């Protein structure tokens, strides 16, 4: 006798939710939900603006249906929540999207249903913040009438080598039986395998420290870059030399943005402070990385002054706005910090990025991206994002946007030493 295949609903069809919904939709019924109706309309005609899923992949998910109507979710019995978990202006966790999704699901929840969260949170958030909302709205009792799971997302936007099915998945559930069901669910699409954590809180903690560890390592390299700069030593050359040791970790200096590394540590520090512990190393790393935009701007200004270039009223071109290379994702990009700091010096800043959406840059940051930089124009040029198009163009072409006397900052160390004037 064939076992009943449960319908899945994926809540939030962004960088995380869409690849997940499409992969499941190849083999079982999936309802894809998003509150953004224009996003739903675009997906219905086969276009993913995030560029994470191709038109062919969308078409291959023949059991995948799209909706922005919450009532349609009642047909599912497993709900996977992949909404954003940002921080507010004071760097405090903002659970609003997560709690609103939970409230919506509470309205359709039935006995026997499972709600799985993938959004990054602090340990305890699923059972202490989300489950009470589900109980209140549904009138059902947790772990008797409905159940929960947590399986942290590990999507790396723009990475075509490490796709959803190629990355091992951590899973967990609110009871041993549900943990096994959640694990088997993901095992059906994850070829790299799954890892069943002992509890939801352990899975939550594992996720939040993945990016916290990375953040601290990058902060260390950023601090070393500042020290070596004062000593007149090329940081990239130092890292190459140190990298010859087998256990040296290959991190590079730079701006730390995006929806994970620049955000997740604040979820952990918030929870730590709530239980009476004041984290030191984590927050120190955050302070260093949050200050890198201002540091980059100041380094460019000092280099311009050394060349007797007038700073107030100078024109500077920034190449790249997205938070990482070869990806249109603008969330929490720290390139905007460089723009803001340069403007504080009275600099006129133009920003160019072939990957970024013009309307999104305007809406999120008030920036009017330029389509084609003018040759022989700029007093300073910052290569901020290592898009392949910039790498392929070469230093000579990029420096061609500069005035006869200018400063070229290769922030990502794409080119060799003598092709740039300034690096981290």
C-alpha positions in Angstrom: 0.0 0.0 0.0 1.4 3.4 -1.0 2.0 5.8 1.9 0.2 9.1 1.8 2.4 11.9 0.5 1.9 15.0 2.5 1.5 18.4 0.8 4.2 21.0 1.8 3.7 24.7 1.9 6.8 26.9 1.8 6.2 30.4 3.3 8.5 33.0 1.7 9.9 32.5 -1.8 13.2 34.4 -1.6 16.7 33.1 -1.8 16.0 30.3 0.6 12.4 29.4 0.1 12.2 29.2 -3.7 15.0 26.7 -4.3 13.5 24.6 -1.5 10.0 24.7 -2.9 11.2 23.9 -6.4 13.3 20.9 -5.3 10.4 19.5 -3.3 8.0 20.3 -6.1 9.8 17.9 -8.4 8.5 14.9 -6.5 5.6 16.0 -4.3 2.8 18.6 -4.0 4.1 22.0 -2.9 2.3 25.2 -2.3 4.7 28.2 -2.6 3.4 31.3 -0.7 4.7 34.9 -0.7 3.0 38.1 0.4 4.7 39.9 -2.6 2.2 39.5 -5.4 4.6 40.8 -8.0 7.1 38.1 -7.0 4.3 35.5 -7.5 3.4 37.0 -10.9 7.0 36.9 -12.0 7.5 33.3 -10.9 4.3 32.2 -12.7 5.8 33.3 -16.0 9.0 31.5 -15.2 11.3 34.3 -14.0 13.2 34.3 -10.7 14.6 37.8 -10.0 17.1 36.4 -7.5 18.6 34.3 -10.3 18.9 31.4 -7.9 16.6 29.2 -9.9 16.6 28.9 -13.7 13.6 29.0 -15.9 14.2 25.3 -16.7 14.3 24.4 -13.0 11.1 26.3 -12.3 9.4 24.3 -15.2 10.7 21.0 -13.8 8.8 21.5 -10.5 5.6 20.2 -12.0 3.9 19.8 -8.6 4.7 23.3 -7.5 1.8 25.8 -7.3 2.1 29.5 -6.4 -0.2 31.7 -4.3 -0.4 34.9 -2.2 -3.7 33.8 -0.7 -3.3 32.5 2.9 -6.5 30.4 2.6 -4.8 28.2 0.0 -2.3 27.1 2.7 -5.0 25.0 4.4 -4.4 22.2 1.8 -0.9 21.5 3.3 0.0 19.5 6.4 3.7 20.4 6.5 4.7 24.1 6.6 8.2 25.4 6.1 8.8 29.0 7.1 11.7 30.7 5.2 10.9 34.4 5.9 13.7 37.0 6.7 15.0 37.6 10.2 16.6 41.0 10.0 17.9 43.4 12.7 16.4 46.8 13.4 18.2 50.2 13.4 19.5 49.5 16.9 20.9 46.1 15.8 18.3 44.2 17.8 16.6 41.1 16.3 13.4 41.8 14.4 11.2 38.8 14.6 8.2 40.6 13.0 8.2 38.6 9.7 8.6 35.4 11.6 5.8 36.1 14.1 3.4 37.4 11.3 4.1 34.2 9.4 3.3 32.2 12.5 0.1 34.1 13.1 -1.0 33.4 9.5 -0.2 29.7 9.9 -2.1 29.6 13.1 -5.2 30.4 11.1 -4.9 27.3 8.9 -3.2 24.8 11.3 -4.9 21.4 11.8 -4.4 18.5 14.1 -1.3 16.5 13.1 0.4 19.4 11.2 4.1 20.2 11.4 5.6 23.7 11.2 9.3 23.7 10.3 11.3 26.9 10.6 14.4 27.6 8.5 15.0 31.3 9.4 18.0 32.1 11.4 17.1 32.8 15.1 18.6 32.7 18.5 18.4 29.4 20.5 14.8 29.1 21.9 13.0 31.3 19.4 11.1 28.5 17.7 9.6 27.1 20.9 9.5 30.3 23.0 8.4 32.9 20.5 6.8 31.2 17.5 5.0 28.2 19.0 3.0 30.3 21.5 1.7 32.3 18.5 0.7 29.1 16.7 -1.1 27.9 19.8 -2.9 31.2 20.5 -4.3 31.6 17.0 -5.1 28.0 16.2 -6.4 27.0 19.7 -4.4 23.8 19.4 -1.9 22.4 21.9 1.8 22.1 21.0 3.2 18.5 20.8 -0.3 17.1 21.2 -2.3 18.6 18.3 0.6 20.0 16.2 4.4 19.8 16.1 7.4 21.8 15.2 10.8 21.4 13.6 13.8 23.5 12.8 16.2 23.0 9.9 18.5 26.0 9.4 19.0 27.2 5.8 22.5 27.1 4.4 21.9 28.8 1.0 24.9 30.7 -0.3 23.4 33.3 -2.8 25.2 33.3 -6.2 27.0 30.0 -5.5 26.4 27.6 -8.4 28.7 24.9 -7.0 27.1 24.6 -3.6 23.4 24.2 -4.3 20.6 23.2 -1.9 20.9 19.5 -2.5 24.7 19.6 -2.3 24.9 21.0 1.2 24.3 18.7 4.2 21.2 19.7 6.1 20.8 19.9 9.9 17.3 18.9 11.0 15.4 18.7 14.3 11.9 18.1 15.7 9.9 18.8 18.8 9.5 15.1 19.6 11.7 12.1 18.6 9.1 10.9 16.1 8.7 14.3 14.5 12.5 14.7 14.4 12.7 11.5 12.4 9.9 12.6 10.0 11.5 16.0 9.5 14.9 14.3 8.8 13.4 11.9 6.3 11.6 14.7 4.6 14.8 16.6 3.9 16.7 13.4 3.2 14.4 12.9 0.2 15.9 16.0 -1.6 19.4 16.5 0.0 21.9 14.3 -1.7 24.7 15.5 0.6 22.8 13.9 3.5 21.3 15.2 6.7 22.3 15.5 10.4 19.6 15.1 13.0 20.3 17.4 15.9 19.3 16.3 19.4 16.9 19.2 19.8 15.5 22.3 18.1 17.5 24.5 20.4 20.7 22.8 19.4 19.9 23.1 15.7 19.1 26.9 16.2 22.4 27.3 18.1 24.4 25.5 15.4 23.0 27.8 12.7 23.7 31.0 14.5 27.3 30.1 15.4 28.2 29.1 11.8 28.0 32.7 10.7 29.2 34.1 14.0 32.4 32.1 13.7 32.9 33.4 10.1 32.2 37.0 11.2 34.9 36.8 14.0 37.5 35.3 11.6 36.9 38.0 9.1 37.1 40.7 11.8 40.5 39.3 12.8 41.8 39.6 9.3 40.3 43.1 9.0 42.1 44.2 12.1 45.4 42.6 10.9 44.9 44.5 7.6 44.7 47.8 9.5 47.8 46.9 11.5 49.8 45.9 8.4 48.7 49.0 6.6 50.2 51.1 9.3 53.4 49.1 8.9 53.5 49.4 5.2 53.1 45.7 4.6 50.9 44.2 1.9 48.2 42.2 3.7 47.4 40.0 0.7 51.0 39.0 0.4 51.1 38.1 4.1 48.0 36.0 3.8 49.4 34.1 0.8 52.6 33.4 2.8 50.7 32.3 5.9 48.4 30.2 3.8 51.2 27.8 2.9 50.6 26.2 6.4 48.1 23.4 6.1 45.8 24.5 8.9 45.8 28.3 8.3 42.2 29.5 7.7 41.9 31.2 4.3 39.9 34.4 5.2 40.3 37.7 3.5 39.7 41.3 4.7 36.7 43.2 3.4 33.2 44.5 3.9 30.9 42.1 5.8 27.3 42.4 4.7 24.5 40.3 3.5 21.6 38.6 5.3 23.7 36.2 7.4 27.2 37.1 8.5 26.5 40.8 9.3 23.2 40.0 11.0 23.2 36.6 12.8 25.8 37.4 15.5 23.4 40.0 16.9 20.8 37.3 17.4 23.2 35.4 19.6 24.4 38.4 21.5 20.8 39.5 22.1 20.0 36.2 23.7 23.2 36.1 25.6 22.5 39.5 27.2 18.9 38.5 27.9 20.2 35.7 30.1 22.8 37.9 31.8 26.0 37.3 29.9 27.7 40.2 28.1 29.5 38.7 25.1 32.9 40.3 24.4 34.6 38.6 21.4 31.5 38.5 19.3 30.6 42.2 19.8 34.3 43.2 19.3 34.3 41.4 15.9 31.0 43.1 15.0 32.4 46.6 15.9 35.4 46.0 13.6 33.4 44.7 10.7 30.7 47.4 11.0 33.4 50.0 10.9 35.1 48.8 7.7 33.1 51.0 5.4 34.3 54.2 7.1 37.8 52.8 7.2 37.8 52.2 3.5 36.5 55.7 2.8 39.2 57.2 5.0 41.9 55.3 3.4 40.9 56.5 -0.1 40.7 60.1 1.1 44.2 59.9 2.6 45.5 58.4 -0.6 43.9 61.2 -2.6 45.3 63.9 -0.3 48.8 62.4 -0.7 48.4 62.9 -4.4 47.3 66.4 -3.8 43.8 65.7 -5.1 41.2 68.1 -3.7 38.7 65.9 -1.7 35.7 68.3 -1.2 33.8 68.1 -4.5 35.9 65.3 -5.9 34.2 62.6 -8.0 34.5 59.0 -6.9 33.3 55.9 -8.7 32.3 52.8 -6.7 32.2 49.6 -8.7 29.8 47.1 -7.1 26.9 47.5 -4.7 25.6 44.0 -4.0 26.8 42.3 -0.8 28.8 39.7 -2.7 30.0 39.0 -6.2 27.9 37.7 -9.1 24.7 38.0 -7.2 21.9 40.7 -7.3 21.3 40.5 -3.5 21.5 44.0 -1.9 20.4 43.0 1.6 22.5 44.6 4.2 25.3 45.6 1.8 28.0 47.5 3.6 29.1 49.2 0.4 26.5 51.8 1.4 28.7 52.7 4.4 31.5 53.6 2.1 29.1 55.8 0.0 27.8 57.5 3.2 31.3 58.2 4.6 32.6 59.6 1.3 29.6 61.9 1.1 30.5 63.2 4.6 33.8 64.3 3.1 32.0 66.3 0.5 32.7 63.7 -2.3 30.3 63.2 -5.2 29.8 59.4 -5.5 28.6 57.4 -8.5 27.8 53.8 -8.1 27.8 51.2 -10.9 26.8 47.5 -10.6 25.7 45.3 -13.5 24.1 42.8 -11.2 22.0 45.1 -9.0 18.4 46.0 -9.8 18.2 49.8 -10.4 14.7 50.1 -8.8 15.8 48.1 -5.7 18.9 50.2 -5.2 16.7 53.3 -5.3 14.0 51.9 -3.0 16.4 50.5 -0.4 19.2 53.0 -0.3 18.1 56.0 -2.3 20.8 55.4 -4.9 20.6 56.2 -8.6 22.9 53.6 -10.2 24.7 54.7 -13.3 24.6 52.5 -16.3 27.9 53.4 -17.9 30.8 55.2 -16.1 32.3 58.1 -18.0 36.0 57.6 -19.0 38.7 59.9 -17.7 36.4 61.4 -15.1 36.9 60.2 -11.6 39.4 61.3 -8.9 39.0 58.0 -7.1 37.8 54.5 -8.0 36.9 51.8 -5.6 36.5 48.2 -6.8 34.1 47.1 -4.0 32.6 43.9 -5.3 34.5 41.2 -7.2 32.0 40.6 -10.0 33.4 38.5 -12.9 32.6 41.3 -15.3 35.0 43.6 -13.5 37.6 40.9 -13.2 37.3 40.1 -16.9 37.5 43.8 -17.9 40.9 44.2 -16.2 42.6 46.9 -14.3 43.5 49.0 -17.3 39.8 49.3 -18.4 38.6 50.1 -14.9 41.4 52.7 -14.4 40.3 54.2 -17.7 37.4 55.7 -15.8 39.8 57.8 -13.8 41.1 61.2 -14.5 44.8 61.6 -15.5 45.6 61.7 -11.8 43.5 59.4 -9.7 43.5 56.8 -7.0 42.4 53.2 -7.8 41.5 51.1 -4.7 41.2 47.4 -5.4 39.3 46.5 -2.3 38.9 42.8 -3.2 42.6 42.3 -4.3 41.5 41.1 -7.7 44.5 42.4 -9.5 48.3 42.3 -8.8 50.0 44.8 -6.7 51.2 47.2 -9.4 47.8 47.5 -11.0 46.2 49.3 -8.0 47.2 52.2 -5.7 45.4 51.0 -2.6 44.2 47.7 -1.1 43.1 46.5 2.3 
